[in-house]
Amino acid sequence: MTSNVGQNYPYTSESESDRASRVATLVAEREGLADKLKTEATPLDHNDRWWVWKCPTPGCAGLLHAAGYATEKHAVYVVCDGACAKTFLR
C-alpha cells in the first residue's frame, strides 16, 4: 500500500456539533479562512457524524475537519487544526 492510499483512511469521526464548533473556531482564529471557504467550498449537507483524518503534512500533528464540499471537484473540503493550517480535499 502506498502512503497516499494509507493517508486517505479516516482516523476517527466527530459529531456534527463538534465539527461545526471546531470549524467555526478555526474560521474565527485564521485570517482569510472564511473567504477561502466561501470561494473554494459549498456548505455541507446534514449528517450526524463526519470523518476526521490525520494531517499528511510532515511535522504537523493536526487533524482535518470537514468544512464543506469542494466547488470544482467531487471531494470533501477539510481544514487542518494543526500548525500547518492547510486545507485539503478528501
Secondary structure as the mmCIF struct_conf table of DSSP 4:
data_model
#
loop_
_struct_conf.conf_type_id
_struct_conf.id
_struct_conf.beg_label_comp_id
_struct_conf.beg_label_asym_id
_struct_conf.beg_label_seq_id
_struct_conf.end_label_comp_id
_struct_conf.end_label_asym_id
_struct_conf.end_label_seq_id
HELX_RH_AL_P HELX_RH_AL_P1 SER A 3 GLN A 7
TURN_TY1_P TURN_TY1_P1 ASN A 8 ASN A 8
BEND BEND1 TYR A 9 TYR A 9
STRN STRN1 THR A 12 SER A 15
HELX_RH_AL_P HELX_RH_AL_P2 GLU A 16 GLU A 29
BEND BEND2 ARG A 30 ARG A 30
TURN_TY1_P TURN_TY1_P2 GLU A 31 GLY A 32
HELX_RH_AL_P HELX_RH_AL_P3 LEU A 33 GLU A 40
STRN STRN2 ALA A 41 THR A 42
BEND BEND3 ASP A 48 ASP A 48
STRN STRN3 ARG A 49 LYS A 54
BEND BEND4 THR A 57 THR A 57
TURN_TY1_P TURN_TY1_P3 PRO A 58 GLY A 59
STRN STRN4 LEU A 63 ALA A 70
BEND BEND5 THR A 71 ALA A 75
STRN STRN5 VAL A 76 CYS A 80
BEND BEND6 GLY A 82 GLY A 82
TURN_TY1_P TURN_TY1_P4 ALA A 83 CYS A 84
STRN STRN6 THR A 87 LEU A 89
#
